[in-house]
Amino acid sequence: MDIRNIDFWLLISVSALCGAVLGFERQWRGKPAGIRTSILICLGTAIFIRLSAAVGDKGGDPARVLGQVVTGVGFIGAGMMLTRDRVVVGVTSAAVVWLLAAIGATVGFGYYLSAMVLSVLSVLFLAGVAYVEARIGLLPRGDGGDHRAPDE
């Protein structure tokens, strides 16, 4: 990862852009993990993956690094989920954090266009489902916001 190499700056730019796209959607809706956090998750994952590839050339195992990133980000996402009035909230935000890491890994492996498409599609899915939930009164919100436990 030489800062004099255009690929270094491409990795930084695409990671930041992908993180910002998803982060903007989350921040606009007032959800956790806004623009800054999303950029950092995507960028950090891309850097870990790129560094693991460099170590892999010297006998290391990049697949182990990817596995540890997935586990670590899952732990961060789990910390975003809370129980409020016997209802679990924050599951979608936790899933977005996990998705951001996957997109960052995609960037880290050099699949820049795929990462950008995944980012845009993810925002379309989030916005599209939110739109359907708001328009169809019979469909309860999927984040637990309008539900009570079955015994209540």
Secondary structure, 3 states (H helix, E strand, C coil): CCCCCHHHHHHHHHHHHHHHHHHHHHHHCCCCCCHHHHHHHHHHHHHHHHHHHHHHCCCCCHHHHHHHHHHHHHHHHHHHCEEECCEEECHHHHHHHHHHHHHHHHHHCCCHHHHHHHHHHHHHHHHHHHHHHHHCCCCCCCCCCCCCCCCC
